[in-house]
Amino acid sequence: MKKTNVLWMALCLIFPVVFNLMFFLMGGTDRTTSVWISYGFIHFAYLMVLLTPVLIRKDKSAVVFGFTLYVTSICYFLLELVIGGLFILIPWFGPKTTVVIQAIITGLYGAMLIAHLIANEKTADAQQTRQVQIDYIKNASVNLKILLGRIHDKETYRKVERAYDALYSSPVKSYHEFERMEKDILSTIDTLDHAITANNKDTILSLADSLLRAIDERNLRLRRR
């Protein structure tokens, strides 16, 4: 086992060890039911802090996603520690009242945690969609740029270059309804690649015109949306 893992385990054990040492030395095991209820909720809250990393979506923005979850879990734990600690030191309430109060706090925590998880999922999905959109422009532009380097005829070069410029300056943002159109553009670029390899000027010019029209149509529809 790595040294860092051992150190993390030791760090995680500090609170339960110290808390239980104080709990049993100061009062022993002869406690009321309400005290044991608070004892259980405090340990549950601490366990949720330890389990929070499991709930964080593995993503480039994991640090951002994890921050709100950690803050929520830590705040819940601290609140439970204060209220539960008071119930242990001063057992004023019976078991039912203790359960109700602790359940309300835990319920509020659960609702906030789930709300943050939902928000994180939506944000992560939006970021993935954004990345796909960026990749479409980036990959298509790079492919066309490579093709330009293989064209030596000036007229053909200018035609393909116009398509490249239109694609390079295209809006990155896209929508699901444009997916078919974007796939057709990528397919046309592949066909253009074969035409350039075959050195078929007429086909290259025709494909370059078709590609430019398709790119312009996509961009125009995007701007009108």
N, C-alpha and C positions, 0 to 999 in steps of 0.2 A: 504493500500500500504506500502511495506517495506521501511524503512528509506533509505537503500542503493539505491533503485529505485528512490526515490525522489531526492537524492543527484546527481545521474547520470543525471536525467532530468534537474536539476538546472545547472549542469556543461555544458550540451549540449546547454542550452539556453544563456549562457554567451556571446558567439560570436555574434549570431544574434541580441541580445538586444543591446550590445555595438555598433555594426556596424550600425544598423539602427538608433540608437540615434544620432550618429555622422553624418550619412548621411543626415538625415532630419533637424538636427539643423544647419548644415553648409550650406545646399543648398536648403532646403525645397523640395517641390514637383514639382516646375517649372524647369524641367530638359529636356535635349535633348533626342531624341530617342536612340542615341548611349549610353548615360549614363545609361538609363534604361535597355538596353541590357546587358551591363557589370554588372549591379546590379543583374540581373536575373542569369547570368552565375556564379557569385560568390556564390549566394545562392544555386544554383544547385550543385556546387562543394562541398560545405559544407554538403549538404544533402547526397551526395555520401559517404562522410566520415562516416556519421551516419548510412548509410545503409550497409556499408561494412561487419559488423558482420553477416548480413543475407546471404551474399554470401559465407561465409566460411563453408566448408563441415564439418559436425559434425563427428569428428573422433578422435582417440587417438592423432593424429598429428595435431589437429586443431590449436594449437599455431604456429606451423611452417607454415602451410598453410595460416593462417591469417596474418602473419608478412609481406609477400610480397604484399598481397592485401592492407593492411593498409598503407604501405610505398607508394605504387602506388597512392592510393586515397589522401593521405596527400600531396604528392608532387604536384598532380594535383590541389588540393585546394590552396596550397601556391602560385603556379604559377598563378592561376586565380586571387588570391587576389592581387598579385603584378601588373599584367598586367591590370586586371579590375580596380584596384584602380587608376592606372595611367590614364586610359581612363576616369574615373570619374572626377579626379582632373584636367586633361588637355584633354578636349574633342577635340582632333585634327582631328579624323577620323569621317567620316559619318557612318550612320547605316549599309550600305552594307559592308564596309571595316571592321567595328567592328564585324559584324556577321561572316564574312569569317575568321578573325583571331581567334576569340573565338571558331568557329566550328572546325578549324584545331587542336587547342589545345585539345578540347574535343574529337575529333576523335582519336587523338594519345593516349589519356588516355583510351578511350574505347577499342582500339586495344590491348594495353598493359594489361588492366584488363582482357579481354577475353583470351588472351594468357596465363596469369598466372592461370586463372580458369581451362583452358584445361590441363595445366601442373599439377595442383593440383589434378585434377580428375584422370589423368593417374598414378600419384604417389600413390594416395590413393588406386586405384584398384590393383596396383602392390603389395602394402603392404597387402591388404586383401588376395590376392592370396598366398603371402608368408606365411601369418598366417595359411591359410588352409593347405598348404604344411607341415608346422611345426606341426600342430595339427594331421595330418595323422600319422606321425612318433611317436609323443608323445602318442596319444591315443592307437595306435596299440601296442607300446612297453609296456605301462602300462597294457593293457589287457593280453599280454603274460606273463608279470611278475607276475600278479595275478594267472594265470593258473599254473605257475611253483610252486607256493606255495601250490598248491593242489595235486601235483604229488609226490608220495612216492617211486615208482619204479625207481631204479637208471638208467636203460637203457632208459626208457621212458623220464626221467628227462633230460638226456644228449641230447637226440634227440631234445626235445623242446627247450632246452637251446641254442643249436646251431642256431635254427631259431630265437630265441630272440636276440642273439648276432649279427646275420646278419642284423636283422631289426633295432636294436639299433644304429648300425654303418652305416646305409643307408644314402645316400645323402638326405638332406632335400628338395633341389630344385626338382621341378617336372614340368610336362607339361600336357596340356589337353589330349594328346594322351595316357598318362599313367593312366588316370582316371579309365578306365575299369579294368586294371590290379590291381590297388590299391584297388578297391572295392572288387575284387575277393579275395585278400589277407585278407581283413577285414572279408569277409564272411567265409573264411577258418578258421580264428581264432574263429569265433562264432561256427562253426561246431566242432572244436577241443574242445571247452568248453563243448558242449553236450557229446562228447565222453569221456572226463575226468569225467564228472558227472556220466556217465554210467559205468565207469571203464573198458572200452573196450580197452585193451592194443594194440591189432593188429590195430584197427582203429586209435588209437592215433599215433602209429608209422608211419602209412601210411600217415596220415594228416600232421604230422611233416615233413616228407620227401617232400610232395607236397608243403608245405608252404615254406620250405627252397629253393626249386627249383624256386618257384615263386618270392621270394625275391631276389635271386641271379640274376634271369633273368631281373627283373626290374632294379636292380643296374647296371648290365652290359650294358643294353641299355641306361641308363642315362649317363654312362661314355663315351659311344661311340657317343652320340649325339653331 
